[in-house]
């Protein structure tokens, strides 16, 4: 009996300290990427972007996002406040365009550009291609709050990324990204993103996981207040998400031009 208890205890302790294999880590990273991609259907959602600048106050934007990941297309239409209403972004043919109704002109943007001078990039609204655009430099099992995670350090293999190195914490049981850090070529930490919780959306065929909030802290943009540096923060809240095919025109320049005058 003692021998059985000791064996059971040994197996329990061994499993507690067992490290994730390379094969399993690669599988979970694929799962993490796929959780951000909706190739079978279009996606539409309401976005609220709250930008806090220390000592300067808070700005709030509202927008509607449309995505057609199968064709690498997305459209963002800003719906408020009034001074920004009608502005928009459009991606197609691997190009990103920004439309300003004030001068009725499209200007070229990129994945590295800030979204309306917040701490979010335009790339934050698109699929996150952890496998397609990056390679695994290292990984390890870690604890992040209540989550058992794999911490990945990823190096860019594509030039079309916002950051050459990122670290992501992915929960092992569901393959969802819980935290991310973005780095420069010199290994300087630039941003931290946290996703505390996800909402489950079912479209009749498949269940999708969508962040409730994305909290972004910018380590390059801050101000010293009372002898302490406070960094700019942006919180993106996502609601009213639906999955269905929208009209092809939504992913065109004429659509943004038309909606800007409504």
C-alpha positions in Angstrom: 0.0 0.0 0.0 2.8 2.4 0.9 4.5 1.6 -2.4 1.3 2.4 -4.3 1.0 5.7 -2.5 4.6 6.6 -3.2 4.3 5.8 -6.9 1.1 7.8 -7.1 2.7 10.8 -5.3 5.8 10.5 -7.6 3.6 10.5 -10.7 1.6 13.5 -9.4 4.8 15.5 -8.7 6.3 14.5 -12.1 3.2 15.6 -14.0 3.2 18.9 -12.1 6.7 19.8 -13.3 6.4 18.2 -16.7 7.4 20.6 -19.4 5.4 21.1 -22.6 7.1 19.4 -25.6 8.1 21.2 -28.7 5.4 19.5 -30.7 2.7 20.4 -28.2 4.0 24.0 -28.0 3.8 24.3 -31.8 0.3 22.9 -31.8 -0.9 25.4 -29.2 0.7 28.3 -31.1 -1.2 27.3 -34.2 -4.4 27.2 -32.1 -3.6 30.7 -30.8 -3.3 32.0 -34.3 -6.4 30.3 -35.5 -8.5 31.7 -32.7 -7.9 35.2 -34.1 -8.8 34.3 -37.7 -12.3 33.9 -39.2 -11.7 32.3 -42.6 -15.1 30.7 -43.0 -17.2 33.9 -42.6 -17.2 37.7 -42.4 -17.2 39.3 -39.0 -18.7 42.6 -37.8 -18.4 44.2 -34.4 -18.8 47.4 -32.5 -15.5 48.8 -31.1 -15.0 51.4 -28.4 -11.5 52.8 -28.1 -10.7 54.7 -24.9 -7.3 56.5 -24.9 -5.9 57.8 -21.6 -3.1 60.4 -21.7 -1.7 61.1 -18.3 -2.3 64.7 -17.3 -4.3 65.4 -20.5 -7.5 63.5 -20.0 -9.4 60.8 -22.0 -10.6 60.5 -25.6 -13.3 58.0 -26.6 -13.8 56.8 -30.2 -16.5 54.4 -31.4 -16.2 52.4 -34.6 -17.6 49.5 -36.6 -15.1 46.8 -37.8 -15.8 44.5 -40.8 -13.4 41.6 -41.6 -13.2 39.1 -44.4 -10.1 37.2 -43.4 -10.3 34.7 -46.2 -9.4 37.6 -48.6 -7.3 39.6 -46.2 -9.8 42.5 -46.2 -11.1 44.7 -43.4 -12.8 48.0 -43.0 -13.1 50.3 -40.0 -15.7 53.0 -40.0 -15.4 55.6 -37.2 -18.9 56.5 -35.9 -18.0 59.0 -33.1 -17.3 61.5 -31.7 -18.8 63.9 -34.2 -15.5 65.5 -35.1 -14.1 62.1 -36.2 -17.3 60.7 -37.7 -16.9 59.3 -41.2 -13.2 58.7 -41.0 -12.2 55.1 -41.9 -9.5 52.5 -42.7 -9.5 49.9 -45.4 -7.2 47.0 -46.1 -7.2 45.1 -49.5 -4.4 43.8 -51.7 -2.1 43.9 -48.7 -2.4 47.7 -48.6 -4.0 49.8 -45.8 -5.6 53.1 -46.6 -6.9 55.9 -44.3 -9.8 58.1 -45.4 -10.5 61.5 -44.1 -13.8 63.1 -45.2 -12.5 66.6 -44.3 -10.3 66.6 -47.5 -12.0 63.6 -49.2 -8.7 61.9 -49.7 -7.2 58.5 -49.1 -3.7 58.3 -47.7 -1.5 55.2 -47.4 -1.1 53.7 -43.9 0.7 50.6 -42.6 0.5 47.9 -39.9 3.0 50.0 -37.8 0.8 53.2 -37.8 -1.0 54.2 -34.7 -4.8 54.1 -34.9 -6.1 57.7 -34.6 -3.0 58.6 -32.4 -4.0 56.0 -29.7 -1.7 53.3 -28.4 -3.3 50.8 -30.8 -1.9 50.0 -34.2 -4.0 49.2 -37.3 -2.6 45.7 -37.1 -4.3 45.1 -33.7 -7.7 44.9 -35.5 -6.6 42.2 -37.9 -5.8 38.5 -37.5 -2.6 37.8 -35.5 -0.4 35.6 -37.6 1.9 34.1 -34.9 2.9 31.1 -37.0 2.8 32.6 -40.5 4.9 35.7 -39.7 7.0 34.5 -36.8 9.2 31.6 -35.7 9.6 30.3 -32.1 12.8 31.4 -30.5 12.0 29.8 -27.1 9.0 28.7 -25.0 8.4 27.7 -21.4 5.6 26.8 -19.1 4.6 29.7 -16.8 1.8 30.7 -14.5 -0.1 34.0 -15.4 -2.6 34.7 -12.6 -5.0 31.7 -12.6 -3.9 30.6 -16.1 -1.4 27.8 -16.9 0.3 29.3 -19.9 3.1 28.8 -22.4 5.3 31.9 -22.7 6.6 32.2 -26.3 9.4 34.4 -27.6 8.8 34.9 -31.3 11.1 36.3 -33.9 9.6 37.9 -37.1 10.2 36.0 -40.4 8.1 38.5 -42.4 8.9 42.2 -43.1 5.2 43.0 -43.0 4.9 43.0 -39.2 4.6 45.8 -36.7 7.3 44.4 -34.3 10.4 42.3 -35.0 10.0 40.4 -31.7 7.0 39.6 -29.5 6.4 37.6 -26.4 2.9 36.0 -25.9 1.4 34.2 -23.0 -1.1 31.5 -24.3 -3.3 29.6 -21.9 -2.7 25.9 -22.5 -6.3 24.6 -22.1 -7.9 26.8 -24.8 -5.0 28.3 -26.9 -6.1 31.9 -26.2 -3.6 34.8 -26.0 -3.7 36.3 -22.5 -0.8 38.7 -22.6 1.6 40.1 -25.2 4.7 42.2 -25.1 6.1 44.0 -28.3 9.8 44.6 -28.7 12.1 46.6 -30.9 15.2 45.2 -32.7 17.3 46.4 -29.7 15.1 44.3 -27.4 13.4 47.4 -25.9 9.9 46.7 -24.6 7.5 49.0 -26.5 4.0 47.9 -25.6 2.2 45.5 -23.3 -1.3 44.1 -24.2 -3.5 42.2 -21.8 -6.7 40.3 -22.6 -8.4 39.5 -19.3 -11.4 37.7 -20.7 -13.1 36.4 -23.8 -16.7 36.2 -25.0 -18.0 33.1 -26.8 -20.0 33.9 -30.0 -21.8 31.1 -31.8 -23.0 31.7 -35.4 -24.9 28.4 -35.8 -22.0 26.4 -37.1 -19.0 27.3 -35.0 -18.1 29.0 -31.7 -15.6 31.9 -31.8 -13.6 33.5 -29.0 -13.5 37.3 -29.1 -11.8 39.5 -26.5 -14.1 41.5 -24.2 -11.4 44.1 -23.7 -7.9 44.6 -24.9 -5.8 46.7 -22.6 -2.7 48.3 -24.2 0.0 50.1 -22.3 2.6 52.1 -24.4 6.0 52.1 -22.7 7.3 54.9 -25.0 4.5 57.4 -24.4 4.2 58.7 -20.9 4.5 61.7 -18.6 6.1 62.2 -15.2 3.4 63.0 -12.6 4.3 63.4 -8.9 7.7 62.0 -9.6 6.3 58.9 -11.1 6.1 58.0 -14.8 2.6 57.2 -16.0 2.2 55.6 -19.4 -0.5 56.2 -21.9 -3.1 53.4 -22.1 -5.7 52.4 -24.6 -8.6 50.0 -23.8 -10.5 48.5 -26.8 -13.9 47.1 -25.9 -15.7 44.8 -28.4 -19.4 44.2 -28.4 -22.3 43.1 -30.7 -20.2 40.7 -32.6 -21.9 38.8 -35.4 -20.6 36.4 -38.1 -22.3 36.6 -41.5 -21.5 37.6 -45.1 -21.7 41.3 -45.7 -21.9 43.0 -49.1 -18.7 43.0 -51.1 -18.9 46.8 -51.4 -18.1 47.2 -47.7 -14.5 46.4 -48.5 -14.1 49.2 -51.1 -13.1 52.9 -51.1 -16.5 54.0 -52.5 -18.1 52.5 -49.4 -16.1 54.7 -47.0 -16.8 57.7 -49.2 -20.5 57.0 -49.2 -20.7 56.4 -45.5 -18.8 59.6 -44.6 -21.6 61.8 -45.9 -24.4 60.0 -44.0 
